[in-house]
Amino acid sequence: MKKILLVSLVILVSAISLFGAKYVVGTSADFPPFEYVQSGEFMGFDIDLIKAIAAEMEFEIEIRDMSFDSLIAALVSGNLDIVISGMTITAERAEVVSFSRPYWTADQSVVVREDSDLTVTALFGKHSVGVQTGTTGDIWVEDNLVTTKILTGEFKRYETYTLAMTDLINKNLDAIVLDSPVAQSFASVRPVKIVAILKTYEDYGIAINKANKALLDLINEGISRLESSGKLAELNLKHF
């Protein structure tokens, strides 16, 4: 009985210690409407979501912006506690980090200039295609177009989607491949258009260091509470 009481006390203390703690959250703030910077402040669906989880589960956060392809390394090294950045849950990533339950499902879009006559044909032959390094769009183009030699033109990787979009508009690319909600956001404010949807059915998750199961449980509980309260639906309506 004493042993059971001691174990229960340890679990209770561990859970309580998570409340009121401060966690460093990593994101790549060039991915509207999920995360972006406006007037010097972090904005977007993911930002509102992690803030809502923090408020619900009573902990504090500090948000740091960095390149997308460095987020997992920073999480594994302990420089970050949480990553929320429109990150698709993949088997490769799940080998090194833990993911929360999915909070969004997306596909990939093919984007060309508004005055372009290209369609999905932009992905074939000697056209130039851009992606953001480390994203599922990057992996999809590499595996399905470059390796198979369907795309024989230039395949360019960029640190941010903003740089890729700039090169597209400046006619240094024929097309870019990126997550559909982000493509829609860019198409609403830039002279570009979506010409094809690649049905990849990607689930986004919040990434946590594998060693911190207690924090993962806290995040999952926060998502569940926001779903039950209707807050998650409110955030969807606000941003999409």
N, C-alpha and C positions, 0 to 999 in steps of 0.2 A: 504493500500500500504506500509506504514512504517513497519507494522508487517511482511509482506511478504519479504521485503528487509532485515529485521533483521534476519529472519530465514535463508534466503539464505546466508547471511554473516557468520552466525554461522556454517553452513554446509561447506562453503568454507574454513573457518579457520581450522575446524576439519580435513578436507582432507589435507590441506597444512601441518598441524602439523605432519602428518604421514611421509611425505617425509623428509629425512635427519635424522630421528630418529634411535635409535639403539635398536635392539630387541635380547633377549636371546633365542637361539634356542636349544632345547633339542633333543638328539638322543641317541640310544644305538648302539655304533660303533662296533658291532660284527656280522654284517649282510651283508656280501659281496654278490653281488656287489653294494648294496644300501648304506651302510655306514660301514667303517672300518678305522683302523689307520695304516698308513704306514710311516715309518721313522719319527714318531712323528706328522704326519699331518693327519687331517680328509680327507678321500677320499670317492669316490663312487657316484652313480647316484643321491641319495637324496641330498648329499652335494653339488654337482654341480648344482642341480636344485634350491635349496634354495639360493645359491650364485647368480645364474642367475636371479631369481626373485628379489632379493635385488638390483642387479645392474639395472635391468629394471625399478623398481619402486622407485629407489633412496633412499634406506635406508641401514643402516649398521646392521651387525649381529655379535653376539658372540656365538660360538657353545660350548655346554657343553655335556659331555658324562656321562650317568648314566644308571642304570639297566632299562630294558624295562618296567617292571611292576611298576616302580615309576614315569614314565613320566607323566601320566595323573594327578596324585596327585600333582606333582610339577607345572603343568600347572594351575590346579584349585586353588592352593594356591598362585599363582602369582610369584613363583620363576622362571617360564619360561613364555615366551610370545608366543612361537611357538614350536610345536613338529613335526618333520619329521623323521620317523624311520620305513619305510615300514609298517605303521600302517593301518590295515584293518578297514574300516568304518563299524561299527556294531551298531545295535539299542541300545545296552547297553552303549557303549561308547558315542553315540550321545546324550544320556540323560544328560551327564555331561560336554561335550565339543562340540564345533562346528567343522565341517569338511569342508574343501575346496571341490571344485569339484574334482572328482577322476582323478588321473594322471597315474595310473597303475592298471592292473587287473592280479591277480595271482591265482594259485591253490596250493594245498598241495602235497608234495612228501613223499614217504616212502623210506628211505635210510638205506641200510645195508652195512656190510663190503664187500670189493671187493671179498673175497674168500668165502663168505657165499652162502649156497644153498637155503636160504630163499627167498621167493617172498613176495607177499602181505600177505602170511600166517604168516609173522612175527607179524602181528597185532592180531592174534588169539591165544587162549589158554594160556599156561603158559610161554609165551615169555616176555621179559622185553623191554619196550618201553620208550624212553625219549623225552621230549619236552622242549621248553623254557617257563618259567613261564609267564602267562598272555597273551600269543600269541593265535591266532586263532587255531593253531595246538594243543595247550593245551586244548582249549575248545572243539575242535572236538573229540579228543581222549577221553576226560572225558565223553562227552555226548553220543558218538556213540559206544565206546568200553568198558569203565570202568563201567559206570552206567548200561549198558545192560548185563554186565558180559561176553561179547564176549572175552575180554582180562581178563584173570584171573591171569596173572603173575604180575611182578612188574611194576608200572607206576611211572617214576621218572621225577621230574621237576628240571630244571637247571636255574640258573640266566642268563646264556648266551648260545648261540648255540655252541660256541667253547668248553665249558666244556662238553656239551652233545656229541659233535663229538669226543672228546678225550676219553670219556668213551666207546663210540661205538668201536673205533679203538682198545682200550685196552681190548675189549671183556667183558666189564661190562654191555653192553646193546646188545640186538639183533637188534634193529632198532630205528631210530628217525623219527619224523614227523615234517617237516618244509616247509616253502614257496618254491615253485618250482624254482624260479630264484636263490635263495640262495643255494638250494640243488645242482643245476647245477654248481654253482661256487665252492662249496666244492668238488664235485665229480671230478672236473678238476685238483685239486691239492692234494687231499687226497686219500688214498686207500679205497674208498667207491664207491657205485654205487646206482643209483635210480632203484627201482624195481616196483614202482607203482605210478600213479598220481591219487590223489583224487580231483575230479572236484568240487571245492568249489566256483569258480568264485568270488573271493574277490577283492573289489576295495580298493586301497590305497588312503588315503587322508592326507592332512596337518591339524593338529589339532590346534585350537585356543580357548582361553578362551571365554565362551559364552557371557561374558560381553563386549567383544571387537569386535563388528560387523564391525567397520570401518577397523580394521586390517584384518578381514576375507575378506572383499570386496577388499582390497588392494592385498591380496594373490591371490584371484580368478582372478583379473584383470591381475596380473602378469603371471599366468598360461595361460590365454587366449592370451596374447601378445606373449608369447613364442611359443604357438601352431601356431599362425598366421605367425610369422616370420620364422618358421622352426627350431628354436633353440631347441625345445623340441625333435624333430625328430633327430637332431644332437646328443643330449645327449643319446638317445636310441641307436643309432648306435655306439657311443663311448663305452658304457658299456655292450651292449647286442649283 
